[in-house]
Amino acid sequence: MNNAQAPKQYASYNVLARKALIAGVPIISLLIMLMLILVTSVLGVMWFGLAKAFIIPILLGLLLFGIRIKCMEDSRAMEDVLWDAKGAMSRVVCRSNVTSFTSYHTCPKARRAQINDFFNH
């Protein structure tokens, strides 16, 4: 009787939903950024000498640190950044600064419609 009332517990597979991280940065982002740092360092030394060569690699390193901070709480934070970038590109393509995509029902248009329905009825 005690077994019938006890809730069933299942193993959680939340680990399978996490992105693979190295030093707090998603692997693909880390590899791309490290390759960019390497290429810009070599090209900078070849074209500008040692004094100006490491400006862009330092900025890329700071960007990598920012990615690490963003991914501290959520390993899938870079996917949100990708969706934000896609939204920004669609705004550029549409030549509009008001185009936005949301899955929330509390977007400004829906909120205005709810307020109008409230006052109309």
Secondary structure in CASP SS format (residue, H / E / C, confidence):
PFRMAT SS
TARGET T0000
AUTHOR 0000-0000-0000
METHOD secondary structure of the structure
MODEL  1
M C 1.00
N H 1.00
N H 1.00
A H 1.00
Q H 1.00
A C 1.00
P C 1.00
K C 1.00
Q C 1.00
Y C 1.00
A C 1.00
S C 1.00
Y C 1.00
N H 1.00
V H 1.00
L H 1.00
A H 1.00
R C 1.00
K C 1.00
A C 1.00
L E 1.00
I E 1.00
A C 1.00
G C 1.00
V E 1.00
P E 1.00
I H 1.00
I H 1.00
S H 1.00
L H 1.00
L H 1.00
I H 1.00
M H 1.00
L H 1.00
M H 1.00
L H 1.00
I H 1.00
L H 1.00
V H 1.00
T H 1.00
S H 1.00
V H 1.00
L H 1.00
G H 1.00
V H 1.00
M H 1.00
W H 1.00
F H 1.00
G C 1.00
L H 1.00
A H 1.00
K H 1.00
A H 1.00
F C 1.00
I H 1.00
I H 1.00
P H 1.00
I H 1.00
L H 1.00
L H 1.00
G H 1.00
L H 1.00
L H 1.00
L H 1.00
F H 1.00
G H 1.00
I H 1.00
R H 1.00
I H 1.00
K H 1.00
C C 1.00
M C 1.00
E C 1.00
D C 1.00
S C 1.00
R C 1.00
A H 1.00
M H 1.00
E H 1.00
D H 1.00
V H 1.00
L H 1.00
W H 1.00
D H 1.00
A H 1.00
K H 1.00
G H 1.00
A H 1.00
M H 1.00
S H 1.00
R H 1.00
V H 1.00
V H 1.00
C H 1.00
R C 1.00
S C 1.00
N C 1.00
V C 1.00
T C 1.00
S C 1.00
F C 1.00
T C 1.00
S C 1.00
Y C 1.00
H C 1.00
T C 1.00
C C 1.00
P H 1.00
K H 1.00
A H 1.00
R H 1.00
R H 1.00
A H 1.00
Q H 1.00
I H 1.00
N H 1.00
D H 1.00
F H 1.00
F H 1.00
N H 1.00
H C 1.00
END
